[in-house]
Amino acid sequence: MTDDPLPAEHLSPLASLVDEVLAGVGYEVAAATDAIDDAVPGYGGLFDPSTTPTELRPALEGLLESGLTRPPVPESTDDAFVLYVDGSSRGNPGPAGAGAVIMDSAENQLARLGRPVGSRTGNNTAEYVALQLGLSELLARYEPRGLEVRIDSMTVIRDVWGGDDPTEPGVETYSEAVAAALSRVPDHRYTHLADSDPNPADALATVGADIAALGPG
């Protein structure tokens, strides 16, 4: 795996800068938010209503120029993992985000990941991106032999595990990336989450959608 940012749909210049910061810290939402909040002058922050794009842009550019460090990778109890994923789109299409939570087999949280997907993106695309995000970072950090993906999108499940062709226009690139990533995990399966089931990736996808709504910068 490389440290290159994952592909995204159309984002405003400001949201794109936040996505670059996220990429620099391995899409760890808390690490990125803390770094941005520390870089914004005064008492503002990434989601502080008092922070203007004029303040936020130089803070983001300064962070990128200074170089960002990924947080240390926590140790896993073994080589089996659980991955929660979720995508969120306001308006469907609208500002969309992706979230993923990596856990070990004892369900200790190892990573909380999120990112913006696009400023006018559908929910299904966000779901694909969430799965790509989680798999990409899982493989960058660990050598998984077993994986349970917990996901609520039947559209993605039918494509990835059911062999159906993608039904959402333009998701082929994400679908192919997911298939390639899963080919590196010897034993993988999915669990379909009902709407009532808790999903810790949901809040991270919401943060990603908040970032996708930023603009113009």
N, C-alpha and C positions, 0 to 999 in steps of 0.2 A: 504494500500500500504506500501511497505517497502522501505528502502533506498538502497537495494541491486542493483548493476548495472544491467541494462537490458542485455539480452543475445546478443552476437555478432557473426558474422562469423569470419573466420580466420583473425587475425590482427598481424602485427609485434609486438615485445615486446614494442617498442617505442610508436606505435599507441595505444596499449592496455593501457599503462600508461596514455596517454592523455585521453582516454575514462574513466578511473577510476577517473581522476580529474573532468571531465565533470559530471560524476555521483554524485560526492561529492557536486557539486553546483547545482544539479537538472537539469543538461544538459543545463544550461544557457550559451550560447556560449561566450557572452561578459564577464561575470564574470570569466569564466575559462581562457579565453585568457589574461585578465588583471592580474589574479593571476600568470599565468605562465610567462608572460612577466616581472613581478616584481621579480620573483624568479630566472630568468636567469641572470648570472653575466654579467657585461659590458653593452653594448648597444644593445644586441641581443634580440630575442623574439621567440615565437613559429614559426612564418613564416618568420623570418629574415634569408636571405640566409647565413649570417655570423654565425648563430647558428649551432653548430655541435651536432650530437647525444651524443657525450661525454659530452657536456655542458648541454644538455637538460635532459638527464636521471637523474642526481643527483638533478636537480631542481624539476622535477616531483616527484621523490621519497621523497624529503624533504617536498613538499606540502602535500603529502599523509600521511606522518608521523606526520605532525603538526596538521592535522585535518582540514577539510574544512567545511565552513558554507554555507548553502543555503541562497541566497538573500531573503529579506522579500517578502512575497506574497502580491501583490497589491490587493486592494479591487475591486470587480466587482460591476457593477451597479445593477445586478440582478442575477438570477440563470439560465440564458440562455447564451450560448456561441457560438462563431464561431471558428472553427479550420481549419487553412490552413496546408496542409501537402504536402511534395514533396520528392522524392528520386532521386538520381543522381548516375550514374555509368559511368566511363570513360572506354570505350572499350566494355562494356556490354558483357562479364564480365570484371571487372577491379576494381580499387579503387572506392569504393562506399560510399556515405554518405546519411544521412536522416536529414530532417529539418521539423520543425513544429512551427507554430505561434498561440498562444492562444489569442483570443480577447473576450471582453464581447459583449453584444448585441448592444452596441453603437459603436462597432468596435474600442474601445481603446485597444492598444496592452498591454497584461498582461505578456506575456512570449515569448522569442525568443530562441528556442531550437534547438540543433544540435548535431550530433554525427557521428563517423565513423561506417560503417556497416561491411565492409570486404575488404580485399586487392584484392580479385578476385571474385567479386559478381555481379550478374545481376541486371538490373534496376528494375525489378518487385519485387525482394526481398527487395531492398532499399525502394520501395514505401510502402510495408507492414510494414517495420520497422519504417518508418516515421509516419504512422498512429498509430502504437503501442506506439511509443514515445510520441506523442501528447496526446493520450488518457490516458496513464499512468500518465503523469504529471498533466493533467487536473483533474483527479480523486484524485491525491495526494494533490492537493491544494484547490479544490472547491467541492461543492456538486451540480453538474449540473442536472437540470431537463429538459433542452432543449439544443440541440446541432445541429448546421449545420456544416458538414464537407465539406470543399471545396478542391477538389482533381482532378487531371487530369488523373489518371490511371483507364482506363475502366476495366483492368484486376482485380484490387482490388475491384472496384465497383460491377462487376458481381459476385464476390465471396461473398463479405460482405453483400451487399444489394440485390443481384439478386438470391442468392441461388445456384450459380454454384459451382462446385468443383474447388479448386485451380488448376491452370494450370502450375504453376512454381514448379518444384521439390524442396522439402525441405522447403516450406513455411508454412506447416501445423501448426507448432508450433506458428508462428506469427499470422496466421489466427485464430487459436483457442483463442489466447490471446486477439485479437481484438474483437472477438465475446463476450468473457467474459466481457470485459470492457464496450462494448456498452450495454450489458444487465443491467448495472447499471445506464444507462441514460434513463429515462422514454420515452422521445420524442427525437428521433434523425433522421436526414435525411442527404442526400448528395446533393451537387451541383457539376456537372461536369464542370471543368474548361477547356476551349479551350486553345490551345497552345498560342494564342494571349492574353489571360487574364493574368493580373498581379497576381503573386503569391509570397508573401513575404517570403515564406518558401524556395524558390528556392536557394537564396544566402546562406542560412544556410546549405542546403544539399550539396552545392558546398564546403563549409568549411569542412563539414564532410568527403567529398571525398579527400580533401587536407590532412586531418589528416590520412585517411586510406592509403594514399600513402607514409607516413613516414616510415622509416625503415633504418636498421634493429633494431638498439638500443640495 
